[in-house]
Amino acid sequence: MKLFWHGVWWAVAAAVLAAVFLLYTQPEFMVQMANQLWSCF
């Protein structure tokens, strides 16, 4: 059972990393994030 949960956590981590990578490939998302960052200052 421990091996199963270990695999599940690796799959979840891989899915999160893939989602972040896909977001960073969209220029509009990067511009929006930069604007939000600069609006803090």
C-alpha distance matrix in Angstrom:
0.0 3.8 5.4 5.1 6.6 8.7 10.0 10.8 12.7 14.5 15.5 16.8 18.7 20.2 21.3 22.9 24.7 25.9 27.3 29.1 30.5 31.9 33.5 35.2 36.7 38.7 41.9 42.5 39.3 40.3 43.8 42.5 40.2 43.2 45.4 43.1 42.8 46.6 47.2 45.7 48.7
3.8 0.0 3.8 5.4 5.3 6.2 8.7 9.9 10.8 12.5 14.4 15.5 16.7 18.5 20.1 21.4 22.8 24.5 26.0 27.4 28.8 30.5 32.0 33.4 35.1 37.3 40.4 41.1 37.8 38.5 42.0 40.8 38.3 41.1 43.5 41.1 40.6 44.3 45.1 43.4 46.2
5.4 3.8 0.0 3.8 5.6 5.0 6.3 8.7 10.0 10.7 12.4 14.4 15.5 16.6 18.5 20.2 21.2 22.6 24.5 26.0 27.0 28.7 30.6 31.9 33.3 35.6 38.8 39.8 36.7 37.3 41.0 40.0 37.6 40.4 42.9 40.8 40.3 44.0 45.0 43.6 46.3
5.1 5.4 3.8 0.0 3.8 5.4 5.2 6.3 8.8 10.0 10.7 12.4 14.4 15.4 16.6 18.6 20.1 21.1 22.7 24.6 25.8 27.1 28.9 30.6 31.9 34.0 37.3 38.1 35.0 36.0 39.6 38.4 36.3 39.2 41.6 39.5 39.3 43.1 43.8 42.6 45.5
6.6 5.3 5.6 3.8 0.0 3.8 5.3 4.9 6.2 8.6 9.7 10.4 12.2 14.1 15.2 16.5 18.3 19.8 21.0 22.6 24.2 25.7 27.1 28.7 30.4 32.4 35.5 36.1 32.9 33.8 37.3 36.0 33.7 36.6 38.9 36.6 36.3 40.1 40.8 39.4 42.3
8.7 6.2 5.0 5.4 3.8 0.0 3.8 5.5 5.3 6.4 8.8 10.1 10.8 12.5 14.4 15.6 16.7 18.5 20.2 21.5 22.7 24.6 26.1 27.4 29.1 31.3 34.4 35.3 32.1 32.6 36.2 35.3 32.8 35.5 38.0 35.9 35.3 39.1 40.1 38.6 41.3
10.0 8.7 6.3 5.2 5.3 3.8 0.0 3.8 5.5 5.1 6.2 8.7 9.9 10.5 12.3 14.3 15.4 16.4 18.4 20.1 21.0 22.5 24.5 25.9 27.2 29.4 32.7 33.7 30.7 31.5 35.1 34.3 32.1 34.9 37.5 35.6 35.3 39.0 40.0 38.9 41.7
10.8 9.9 8.7 6.3 4.9 5.5 3.8 0.0 3.8 5.4 5.1 6.2 8.6 9.9 10.5 12.4 14.3 15.3 16.5 18.5 19.9 21.1 22.7 24.6 26.0 27.9 31.2 31.8 28.7 29.8 33.3 32.2 30.1 33.1 35.4 33.4 33.3 37.1 37.9 36.8 39.8
12.7 10.8 10.0 8.8 6.2 5.3 5.5 3.8 0.0 3.8 5.4 5.1 6.1 8.5 9.8 10.6 12.3 14.2 15.3 16.6 18.3 20.0 21.2 22.7 24.6 26.6 29.6 30.3 27.0 27.8 31.3 30.1 27.7 30.6 33.0 30.9 30.5 34.3 35.2 33.9 36.8
14.5 12.5 10.7 10.0 8.6 6.4 5.1 5.4 3.8 0.0 3.8 5.5 5.1 6.1 8.6 10.0 10.6 12.2 14.3 15.4 16.4 18.3 20.1 21.2 22.7 25.1 28.2 29.3 26.2 26.7 30.4 29.7 27.3 30.0 32.7 30.9 30.4 34.1 35.3 34.3 36.9
15.5 14.4 12.4 10.7 9.7 8.8 6.2 5.1 5.4 3.8 0.0 3.8 5.5 5.1 6.1 8.7 9.9 10.5 12.3 14.3 15.2 16.5 18.5 20.1 21.3 23.4 26.7 27.7 24.8 25.7 29.4 28.6 26.6 29.5 32.0 30.4 30.3 34.0 35.0 34.3 37.2
16.8 15.5 14.4 12.4 10.4 10.1 8.7 6.2 5.1 5.5 3.8 0.0 3.8 5.4 5.1 6.2 8.6 9.9 10.6 12.4 14.2 15.4 16.7 18.6 20.3 22.0 25.2 25.8 22.6 23.7 27.2 26.0 24.0 27.0 29.3 27.4 27.4 31.2 32.0 31.2 34.2
18.7 16.7 15.5 14.4 12.2 10.8 9.9 8.6 6.1 5.1 5.5 3.8 0.0 3.8 5.4 5.2 6.2 8.6 9.9 10.7 12.3 14.3 15.5 16.7 18.7 20.8 23.7 24.6 21.4 21.9 25.5 24.7 22.3 25.0 27.6 25.8 25.4 29.1 30.3 29.4 32.1
20.2 18.5 16.6 15.4 14.1 12.5 10.5 9.9 8.5 6.1 5.1 5.4 3.8 0.0 3.8 5.5 5.1 6.1 8.6 10.0 10.5 12.3 14.3 15.4 16.7 19.1 22.3 23.6 20.7 21.2 25.0 24.5 22.5 25.1 27.9 26.6 26.3 29.9 31.2 30.7 33.3
21.3 20.1 18.5 16.6 15.2 14.4 12.3 10.5 9.8 8.6 6.1 5.1 5.4 3.8 0.0 3.8 5.5 5.1 6.2 8.7 9.8 10.6 12.4 14.4 15.6 17.4 20.8 21.6 18.7 19.9 23.5 22.7 21.0 24.0 26.4 25.0 25.3 28.9 29.9 29.6 32.5
22.9 21.4 20.2 18.6 16.5 15.6 14.3 12.4 10.6 10.0 8.7 6.2 5.2 5.5 3.8 0.0 3.8 5.4 5.1 6.2 8.6 9.9 10.7 12.5 14.5 16.1 19.1 19.8 16.5 17.4 21.0 20.0 18.0 21.0 23.4 21.7 21.8 25.5 26.5 26.0 28.9
24.7 22.8 21.2 20.1 18.3 16.7 15.4 14.3 12.3 10.6 9.9 8.6 6.2 5.1 5.5 3.8 0.0 3.8 5.4 5.2 6.1 8.6 9.9 10.7 12.6 14.9 17.7 19.0 16.0 16.3 20.0 19.7 17.5 20.0 22.9 21.7 21.4 24.8 26.4 26.0 28.5
25.9 24.5 22.6 21.1 19.8 18.5 16.4 15.3 14.2 12.2 10.5 9.9 8.6 6.1 5.1 5.4 3.8 0.0 3.8 5.5 5.0 6.2 8.7 10.0 10.8 13.1 16.4 17.8 15.3 16.0 19.7 19.6 18.1 20.7 23.4 22.6 22.7 26.0 27.5 27.6 30.2
27.3 26.0 24.5 22.7 21.0 20.2 18.4 16.5 15.3 14.3 12.3 10.6 9.9 8.6 6.2 5.1 5.4 3.8 0.0 3.8 5.4 5.1 6.3 8.8 10.1 11.4 14.8 15.4 12.6 14.0 17.5 16.8 15.5 18.6 20.8 19.8 20.4 23.8 24.9 25.1 28.0
29.1 27.4 26.0 24.6 22.6 21.5 20.1 18.5 16.6 15.4 14.3 12.4 10.7 10.0 8.7 6.2 5.2 5.5 3.8 0.0 3.8 5.4 5.1 6.3 8.8 10.4 13.1 14.0 10.9 11.4 15.1 14.6 12.7 15.5 18.1 17.2 17.3 20.6 22.1 22.2 24.8
30.5 28.8 27.0 25.8 24.2 22.7 21.0 19.9 18.3 16.4 15.2 14.2 12.3 10.5 9.8 8.6 6.1 5.0 5.4 3.8 0.0 3.8 5.4 5.2 6.5 9.2 12.0 13.9 11.4 11.5 15.3 15.7 14.2 16.4 19.3 19.1 19.0 22.0 23.8 24.3 26.5
31.9 30.5 28.7 27.1 25.7 24.6 22.5 21.1 20.0 18.3 16.5 15.4 14.3 12.3 10.6 9.9 8.6 6.2 5.1 5.4 3.8 0.0 3.8 5.5 5.3 7.0 10.5 12.0 10.0 11.2 14.6 14.9 14.2 16.7 19.2 19.1 19.8 22.6 24.1 25.0 27.4
33.5 32.0 30.6 28.9 27.1 26.1 24.5 22.7 21.2 20.1 18.5 16.7 15.5 14.3 12.4 10.7 9.9 8.7 6.3 5.1 5.4 3.8 0.0 3.8 5.4 5.6 8.6 9.3 6.6 8.0 11.4 11.2 10.6 13.3 15.5 15.4 16.2 19.1 20.4 21.4 23.9
35.2 33.4 31.9 30.6 28.7 27.4 25.9 24.6 22.7 21.2 20.1 18.6 16.7 15.4 14.4 12.5 10.7 10.0 8.8 6.3 5.2 5.5 3.8 0.0 3.8 5.4 7.2 9.2 6.9 6.4 10.1 11.1 9.9 11.8 14.6 15.0 15.1 17.7 19.7 20.6 22.7
36.7 35.1 33.3 31.9 30.4 29.1 27.2 26.0 24.6 22.7 21.3 20.3 18.7 16.7 15.6 14.5 12.6 10.8 10.1 8.8 6.5 5.3 5.4 3.8 0.0 3.8 6.3 9.0 8.2 8.2 11.3 12.9 12.6 14.1 16.8 17.7 18.1 20.3 22.3 23.7 25.6
38.7 37.3 35.6 34.0 32.4 31.3 29.4 27.9 26.6 25.1 23.4 22.0 20.8 19.1 17.4 16.1 14.9 13.1 11.4 10.4 9.2 7.0 5.6 5.4 3.8 0.0 3.8 5.6 5.5 6.7 9.1 10.3 11.0 12.8 14.7 15.8 17.0 18.9 20.4 22.3 24.3
41.9 40.4 38.8 37.3 35.5 34.4 32.7 31.2 29.6 28.2 26.7 25.2 23.7 22.3 20.8 19.1 17.7 16.4 14.8 13.1 12.0 10.5 8.6 7.2 6.3 3.8 0.0 3.8 5.4 5.1 6.3 8.6 9.9 10.6 12.4 14.3 15.4 16.6 18.4 20.6 22.2
42.5 41.1 39.8 38.1 36.1 35.3 33.7 31.8 30.3 29.3 27.7 25.8 24.6 23.6 21.6 19.8 19.0 17.8 15.4 14.0 13.9 12.0 9.3 9.2 9.0 5.6 3.8 0.0 3.8 5.4 5.2 6.2 8.6 9.9 10.6 12.4 14.3 15.5 16.5 19.0 20.9
39.3 37.8 36.7 35.0 32.9 32.1 30.7 28.7 27.0 26.2 24.8 22.6 21.4 20.7 18.7 16.5 16.0 15.3 12.6 10.9 11.4 10.0 6.6 6.9 8.2 5.5 5.4 3.8 0.0 3.8 5.5 5.1 6.1 8.6 9.9 10.6 12.3 14.3 15.3 17.2 19.6
40.3 38.5 37.3 36.0 33.8 32.6 31.5 29.8 27.8 26.7 25.7 23.7 21.9 21.2 19.9 17.4 16.3 16.0 14.0 11.4 11.5 11.2 8.0 6.4 8.2 6.7 5.1 5.4 3.8 0.0 3.8 5.4 5.1 6.2 8.6 9.9 10.5 12.3 14.2 15.9 17.7
43.8 42.0 41.0 39.6 37.3 36.2 35.1 33.3 31.3 30.4 29.4 27.2 25.5 25.0 23.5 21.0 20.0 19.7 17.5 15.1 15.3 14.6 11.4 10.1 11.3 9.1 6.3 5.2 5.5 3.8 0.0 3.8 5.5 5.1 6.1 8.6 9.8 10.6 12.2 14.7 16.2
42.5 40.8 40.0 38.4 36.0 35.3 34.3 32.2 30.1 29.7 28.6 26.0 24.7 24.5 22.7 20.0 19.7 19.6 16.8 14.6 15.7 14.9 11.2 11.1 12.9 10.3 8.6 6.2 5.1 5.4 3.8 0.0 3.8 5.5 5.1 6.2 8.6 10.0 10.6 12.9 15.2
40.2 38.3 37.6 36.3 33.7 32.8 32.1 30.1 27.7 27.3 26.6 24.0 22.3 22.5 21.0 18.0 17.5 18.1 15.5 12.7 14.2 14.2 10.6 9.9 12.6 11.0 9.9 8.6 6.1 5.1 5.5 3.8 0.0 3.8 5.4 5.1 6.2 8.7 9.9 11.3 13.6
43.2 41.1 40.4 39.2 36.6 35.5 34.9 33.1 30.6 30.0 29.5 27.0 25.0 25.1 24.0 21.0 20.0 20.7 18.6 15.5 16.4 16.7 13.3 11.8 14.1 12.8 10.6 9.9 8.6 6.2 5.1 5.5 3.8 0.0 3.8 5.4 5.0 6.2 8.6 10.3 11.7
45.4 43.5 42.9 41.6 38.9 38.0 37.5 35.4 33.0 32.7 32.0 29.3 27.6 27.9 26.4 23.4 22.9 23.4 20.8 18.1 19.3 19.2 15.5 14.6 16.8 14.7 12.4 10.6 9.9 8.6 6.1 5.1 5.4 3.8 0.0 3.8 5.4 5.2 6.1 8.9 10.5
43.1 41.1 40.8 39.5 36.6 35.9 35.6 33.4 30.9 30.9 30.4 27.4 25.8 26.6 25.0 21.7 21.7 22.6 19.8 17.2 19.1 19.1 15.4 15.0 17.7 15.8 14.3 12.4 10.6 9.9 8.6 6.2 5.1 5.4 3.8 0.0 3.8 5.5 5.1 6.8 9.6
42.8 40.6 40.3 39.3 36.3 35.3 35.3 33.3 30.5 30.4 30.3 27.4 25.4 26.3 25.3 21.8 21.4 22.7 20.4 17.3 19.0 19.8 16.2 15.1 18.1 17.0 15.4 14.3 12.3 10.5 9.8 8.6 6.2 5.0 5.4 3.8 0.0 3.8 5.5 5.6 7.7
46.6 44.3 44.0 43.1 40.1 39.1 39.0 37.1 34.3 34.1 34.0 31.2 29.1 29.9 28.9 25.5 24.8 26.0 23.8 20.6 22.0 22.6 19.1 17.7 20.3 18.9 16.6 15.5 14.3 12.3 10.6 10.0 8.7 6.2 5.2 5.5 3.8 0.0 3.8 5.3 5.6
47.2 45.1 45.0 43.8 40.8 40.1 40.0 37.9 35.2 35.3 35.0 32.0 30.3 31.2 29.9 26.5 26.4 27.5 24.9 22.1 23.8 24.1 20.4 19.7 22.3 20.4 18.4 16.5 15.3 14.2 12.2 10.6 9.9 8.6 6.1 5.1 5.5 3.8 0.0 3.8 5.5
45.7 43.4 43.6 42.6 39.4 38.6 38.9 36.8 33.9 34.3 34.3 31.2 29.4 30.7 29.6 26.0 26.0 27.6 25.1 22.2 24.3 25.0 21.4 20.6 23.7 22.3 20.6 19.0 17.2 15.9 14.7 12.9 11.3 10.3 8.9 6.8 5.6 5.3 3.8 0.0 3.8
48.7 46.2 46.3 45.5 42.3 41.3 41.7 39.8 36.8 36.9 37.2 34.2 32.1 33.3 32.5 28.9 28.5 30.2 28.0 24.8 26.5 27.4 23.9 22.7 25.6 24.3 22.2 20.9 19.6 17.7 16.2 15.2 13.6 11.7 10.5 9.6 7.7 5.6 5.5 3.8 0.0
